Amino acid sequence: MTITIIGGGICGLTLALNLHARGIACRVFEAAPELKELGVGITLLPHAMREFTALGLGEELLAAGIENAESCFFNRFGQLIYQEPRGKRAGYQFPEVGIHRARLHLALYRAVQQRIGRDGVVTDRQCVGVEQDERGARVLFRETSSGQTLPPVAAEIVVACDGVNSSVRRQLVGDGVVFTGINTWRGVTRHKPILTGRSYLRIGSILTGKIVIYPIADDIDGAGNQLINWTTEFKRDTPSMNDWNKPGDLADFIAVYESWRFDWLDVADLIRKADFILEYPMVDKDPLARWTFGRVTLAGDAAHPMYPRGSNGSAQAVIDARVLAECLAQGGDPRDALKAYEAARREVTAEVVRTNREHPPDFINIKVEELTGDRPFDNLDDFITQDELRALSDDYKRVAGFALSDVRRG
């Protein structure tokens, strides 16, 4: 059995490693002419680290990033709303890790080259369509850099791991992204450790301005400064949607954060001193009624693009990869394996998509903002208790599949 994987991102590379571990031949085709160190930070939750550890990459990724110790929620006046331990400090077997996306991507790429071979990933290959019949599938490519049409690639099974703007999904179902007026800007800043230096912070809400902040690298300059990842987002009544991964303009959003100067952090200064700023839209797609079409199936963001909240998109993608590989390893007609994979994963991820829209982890911030009238409080317990806030946090973990009991079960 030969598997063709479209897309050399986190999902595609992880799928290749999972298939190889089960003795199934595969090859990854990536549209980018070359793999570069791009992007900003990403958080690997315990259930994602469980998957990477099973592939023998857990220690490498932990060493390349920072282990989160706590998650803290603040209002936009710098007041602590709720705090909880994370990762191993919360009793998980696996850590929660903040890491530069490029370090994660390159670790996966190196592992594929070492285990499968240097031709395990073919770059400069843009997928322009898939054909199939009873005998097999053929993937149509053109060279990204030149636009030249290339000979089709034969495969028994094709897995689209080509992200939120998947060309394969577009061919199969023809849907588009859902944008509701939320844009984001992301950056990395060299800064002294904030709070414990192992703190994941959510400040404010999308209604009045929100920023997520966490470290992704230690002592990057010999002076004890960390590389701090940050993401701003807020909702406006606008049809204007940011582009993906393009340079962001500080003037488009800094005014929201100018007054966010707390005893423990100057947010505006953190943003202004960024090494670079990138813009992205906050989009997802409505859950599909099916992912599998004969010999072709979807995985990761191609199957279930979700709001990038709760650090759960990458985790769901790598779980997809493992479950799909397990189904294919059972033998029999591989088309039946694709159906079994879809049955195991489609509704689970659809619930996460819906929850990230309606009740994400930072729903805690939104709830407190509503209860306090978006004003500083003297005693938060007059509005909501810590037990009630903890219940909101635990509910999200349950839906997202990383409640403590879920991760232990594997």
N, C-alpha and C positions, 0 to 999 in steps of 0.2 A: 504494500500500500504506500502510495506517495501522496503527501499532503503539501499543497501550495498555500503559503501564508502570505496574505497581502497586508503589508505594513510592518515596519521594523521598529515600532515603539515598545513600550513596556509590555503590552499584551502579546504582541506578535513574538517578541524574543522569549518571553516566559513560556508561551505555548511551545515554541521550538525546543526549549530545554526540557519541558515535560514530556513531549513526544519522544525525544531522543532517549530519555531515561527509561521509556517503555519499549524501546526497540523499534520505533516507527519512523521511517524516513520522511524528511521534510526539508523544505527550503523556504527562506523568507525573502520576499521582494519588497524593497523600500524605494519610495519615489525620490527621496532626497539624493542628489548626486554624491554626497558624502556625509558621513555622520560627524557633526560638530558639537562642541560643548556649548549648548544654548539653554536658555530658560532660566528659571529661578528655583525656588524650593518646593519640596513635596514632603508630606508626612506619611510615613509607613506605619499604619496602625497594627496592633498585635496580630490580627488575623492576616494581614499582608506579610508581616515578618514570619509568621508560621509557614506560609507558602514558600517564601524565599529560603528559610532555614531548611525546609525539606529538600530544596534544590542545592543545598550546600553553600549558600551565599550569605547566610545570616551574619556570621562574624565579620565578613568583609564589609557588608553594608553598615553594620553598627560602627565599625572603625572609621568609616568614611563620613559619618554623620554625627549627630548628637542625640543622646537618649533623653527623651522628654521625661520629666519627673512629675510635672503638675500641669493642670489646665486651669486657667483663671479667667473669669468673666468680669468685666468692668463696664460701668456706664460711661457716657462720653464726658463726664466730669471727673473721671479717674477714681471713682469709688468702687471698691471691690463688692461684687454681687454674690459670687459663688466661686468656690475653689474645690478641686478634687485631685487626688493622686492619679497618675497615669502609668500605663505600662506595668513593669515589674513591681513598682511601688504600690500599684493597685491590686496586686495579686496575680497578674497574668504570668504565664510561663515565658512569654515572649515580650521583648521591649517595644516601646513606641519610639520611632526614630525620625528626626527631622534631617533631611539630606538634600543636597543640591541635585536637581533632576538630572543634570548632565552626569554626575558621578554614578547615580543609579543606572542610567541608560548605558554608560560605557562599561560598567561592571557586567551587565547582562550581555552586551555585545561581545566582550572578551570571552565570557563563558561559552557563548555559542561558537565562536571561532575555535576555541580550545577543544570543545567536546564534539562538535559536528564537523568542523573544518572551516578553512578560510572562505570557502565558497558557500557556507551555510547561509550567508546574507548577501544578496545581490542588490547593489544600490543603483540609482539612476534608472529605475524602472517604474513608470507611472502606469497603473492599471486603468485601462479604458473600457473594459467590459469582460464578461464571462459568458461562455457558451457551454452547453452541456447536452448530453443525450444518454441513452442507456449504457453506452460503452465508457463514458468518462466525461471529463470537463476540459475546457481549453481556456486559458486566461490570456487575454489580449493586452499587450503592453506597447508603450512607446518610450523611447529614451527621453527622460525628462530634460536633459541639458540641450538636446538637439531637436526634439520633436519627431525624430525618425521612427517610423513604424517598425516593430520588431516581430520576429516569428512568434506564434503563439506557444504557450507552455502547457503541456499536457499534465493532467493530475487526476487522481481518483476523487479527491475531495479538495475543496477550496474553502479557506477560512478567511473572512474579511476582518482584519484587525486594523483597519485604516482610519479609525478615529471618528470624531464627531461629524466631519464632512466627508464621510465614506463614499467613494465613487461606486462601490459595489452595492451598498444600501440604496443609493440613489437609483441605480438601475433596477433593483428588485422592488422597491416600494415607493420611491419618488417623493418622499416627504421632506420637509424642511425643518430648520431649528425653530424653537419657540423662544421669542424674546419679549420680555415684559417690562423693558425700560431700565434694567439693572446693568450698569457697566462697571468694569473693574480696571484697576491699574496695579501693577505689581512691580516690586523692585527688591534689590538687596543693598544693604548699607553696612559698612564697617563701623562697629559701635561697641562700646563696653558692654559686658553682660547686663541684661535687664532682669531685675528681681533675682531669682536664683541662678540665672544663666542656663536653666533647664526648664524654662517656663513657656508654655504655649498660651498666648493671650488673645482673647476676643474682646474688643472695646467698641462700644456703641452698637447701633443697629442700622440695617439698610434703610430705615425710614428717615434717619437724621444723619447718617454717615457711620460707617463701620470700618474697622481695620483689624486684620488678623496679623499677629507678629510672633515669630519664633526663630530661634537660632538654628543654623544649618552647618556651621563649621566653627571650631574652636581656634583661638590664638592664631589668627591668620597673618599677623604682622609682627609677631615676636613681642608685642606690647600688651598682650592679653585681650585684644579686641576680638569679637566674634563677627562672623558674617551673619547678619540678621535678615531673614526673609520677611517681607510684609506684603499684604494685599489689601487694598482699599476697595470698597464698593458702596454704592448707594443707588436708590431708586428715584427716577425722574419720569415725568410724563413726557416721554420722547420716543419717536420711532427710530431715532438715530442710534445705530448699533456700532460699537467699537469693532475694529478688525482684530485678527488673531496675531499675537506675537510681533506686533509692530511697535516701533518706538512711541512711547506715550508722552504727552505734553503736560507738564506740571501745572500749567495754567488752567487745564480742564477740570482739576479737582482739588487743588491745594487749599482753596478758600474754605472748604468744609472743615479742614483740620487746623486752621491757623490758631484757634483758641485752645487747642488740646495740649496744654502745657501743664503737666502734673508735677508733684514733688519728686516722683520716681521716674518720669519720662517726659521728654519734649517730643511729642509725636510729629509736629510740623518740621522740626529740625531733623528728625530721623528720615523723613521723606525727602527733604531738600538735599540731604547729603548722600543720596543713593548713588551707587556706581552707575546704574542705568535704570530706566523705567520702561516697562512694556505695557501695552493695553490689550484687553481681552473683553469680549462680551460675556455676560452671565446668561448662558443659554442651556437648554436641554431639548429633548424631543419626546413627544408622547410615546408611552410604551406601546410596542407592537403586539399584534395578535399572534405573530409567528416570526421566527428568525431564520428558519431552515427552509430552503427551496431546492429540493432534490439533493444535489451534491455540493451545494453551497450553503454555508451558514455564517452568522455574524457573531462577533465576540468583542468584549470590552466596550469602548465608547461607540463603536460602530453598531453595537446591539442595543445599548442602553445609556446613551449620553445623559449625564445627570449634572445638576448644579454642583460646582466644585465647592461643596460645603461638607464639613465633617470629615474631610480627608479620606473619603470612602471610594472615590472613583477608581483609583489604582488598585485598591484591595479587591473590589468586585471584579476587575479585569483579570487579576492573577488567579482568583478563584475560578473564574470561567475557564482559564487555560488549563488548570489542573483537572477540573471536572470533565472537560472535553477530551483531554488525553486519556483519562480513565475510561470513558465510554468507548473510545476508539480501540483501546487495548483489549476490550472484551471480545473482539473478533466478530465474525459474521459480516453482514452487509453494512458497510460503513454509513450508508444513508440512514439505517436504523439507529446507529450510534449518534448521529447528529440529532435525531428526534429525541433520543433519551437525554442528551445533554440539554436541549432546549427545555424539555419537561422539568429538568432539575433546577434550571437557572432562570427561566424567563420571568415567572411571577415573583420570585424572590427579589430580583433586581428591579422589577417594576414597582414594588412597594418602596424600595429605597428612593427611586426617582420621585415618586409622589411625596414621600416624607421630606426629601430635601427641598421640595417646592414649598410645602405647607408648614412643616414643623421641624426645621433643621436644628442642629445643636444650639445655634445662637437664637433660637426661639426664646431661650432664657432671657437674653438681653431685650428682645422685643416685648416680652411679657412685663418685665420690670419697668421698662420705659412707659408702657401704657398705664400700669398701676400707679406710678409715681407722678404721672403727668409730665414726664420728661424734665424733672427737676431733681436737684440733689436731695438726698434723704438724710434724716437724722438717725432713724432706726428702721432698717429694711424689714424687720419682722412685723412692723405695723402694716405692711402691705402683703408680704408673702414670706413663708418660712423656708429655712434651708432644706427641710425635708421635702417640701413641695418642689423646690428647685432641683433637688437630687432626683426626684421622680421623673422630671422632665428630661434630665440627662440620661437616666437609665432607660427610658422609653426609646430614645433615639438609638442607643447602643443595641437594644433588642432588635429593632427593625433592621438596623444595618448589619447585623450578624456578628457583632463583637462584644456582646454581653459576656461576662467572664465565663459563664457556663458554656456558651457556644464555642468560644475559642478553645476551651479545654477539650471539648468533644471532637474538635477538628472537622 
